[in-house]
Amino acid sequence: MLIAEDDEDLRALLERYLKSKGHTTVAVADGTSALARLREQLFDVALVDINMPGLNGLEVLRQMRNEPEPPEVVIMTGEGTVDSAITAVKLGAYDYVSKPYRMTEIEIVVQKAGEKRDLAAENSRLQSALGRVADCDPIISRDPRVLAAVDRIPEIADSRLPVLITGERGTGKDIFVREILAASQAKQLVNVDADGPTEYDVDSALFGHEAGSHPGANRARPGAFETVRSGTVVVGNVHALTPALQDKLLQLLTSSRFLRAGGQDLFRTSARVIATTARDLSVAVAEGKFSAALLAELSAHGIDLPPLRERPGDVVLLADYFLEKYSGGKARAFDADAIAALSQYSWPGNVVELKNVLERVAMLAKGDVITRQELPLPGIVGRTTPSSSVPLAELERQHIQAVLAETNWHQGNAAAKLGISSKTLYRKIREYGFVRPRDAQGG
């Protein structure tokens, strides 16, 4: 909760009351401070007084709506400013409350604004998942094992049985998820990483939670299996599920029922499960770390993707594709020594590593013929120009900084130009410590 109220006594009262109701609050005395805090951390709901020194509530609202992940805004209005509050709602505020108001009234509107924020977050999560799936690269391979897996996609897509996709990191598991979804009638998808910060976080993400189930759980929230209903839930890193969550997933697969965290009522779902893992689950079963019964259920349909080092015929094929993709229409090719180097390297990061290497090559190479010395591979002598010593992270930092300046810090336009989500750009801005120039007007 972000509270922007210039009246010191009222600000303190709001903060005490909302904290007593379990909300985490940050309180400031003016609009400029509110915007500064918003750019430092994410908030679910902002309570904004319409009359404040400096920036008034309407201007704060306008600028908040241009942030990558704006909170739901509730305008607090005094006598004679109701018309302005109605204008604020038309500009995107969730609601307004008129002074003098009761604290219970504040709590009700905050609760409803939070519920809207939750719903918007779930919809955003669905769209983000679909966007990631739709934006994947195509399956490019001559390997018989990969081609055999591709041939099975129509059969798997038409089935409601679980799917287990295994393969080392970077082998293309997400691409196969996309292809299965594209061929399926049910397009709705939610991704949940089983390797979450805590068991509770994963439990809540998959199955939802009831109010009071955990400190900070102020209201009930649906999980992935309620959100998608008859769609698909992708459980990434399924090997990381705790024994208790393995049991919950097994119950869901065998009965189509589940419990929310902290709940007693069973919910039904017809969602299909696709699990992915970079581990050999049969070994995990032998070591007592994974449920044999759950592995049997998940393996109704199984796809095992071979590492790139076992697919030597695919390396140059994929390298040509990525070079063309990242060269912006330039006609480029590898010389013979570069092809030999690509083929000889073991590619421990698999297709993802190859993709990243070729993205960097396309960014740094000046000519149309890529040489062995221009390949940033371990054991390969690099270029002697100054740019060759620049780490990839530094190149990324410089590129993002340049695009932000080019778009006058309009983060929506910058994210589109960079080809990343606004959320990712927001994280990168914080990660690299970028500070918005005072004269930048972008959102």
Secondary structure, 3 states (H helix, E strand, C coil): CEEECCCHHHHHHHHHHHHHCCCCCEEECCHHHHHHHHCCCCCCEEEEECCCCCCCHHHHHHHHHCCCCCCEEEEEECCCCHHHHHHHHHCCCCEEEECCCCHHHHHHHHHHHHHHHHHHHHHHHHHHHHHHHHCCCCCCCCCHHHHHHHHCHHHHHCCCCCEEEECCCCCCHHHHHHHHHHHCCCCCEEEEECCCCCHHHHHHHHHCECCCCCCCCCCCECCHHHHHCCCEEEEECHHHCCHHHHHHHHHHHHHCEEECECCCCEEECCCEEEEEECCCHHHHHHCCCCCHHHHHHHCCEEEECCCHHHCHHHHHHHHHHHHHHHCCCCCCEECHHHHHHHHHCCCCCHHHHHHHHHHHHHHHCCCCEECHHHCCCCCCCCCCCHHHHCCHHHHHHHHHHHHHHHCCCCHHHHHHHHCCCHHHHHHHHHHCCCCCCCCCCCC
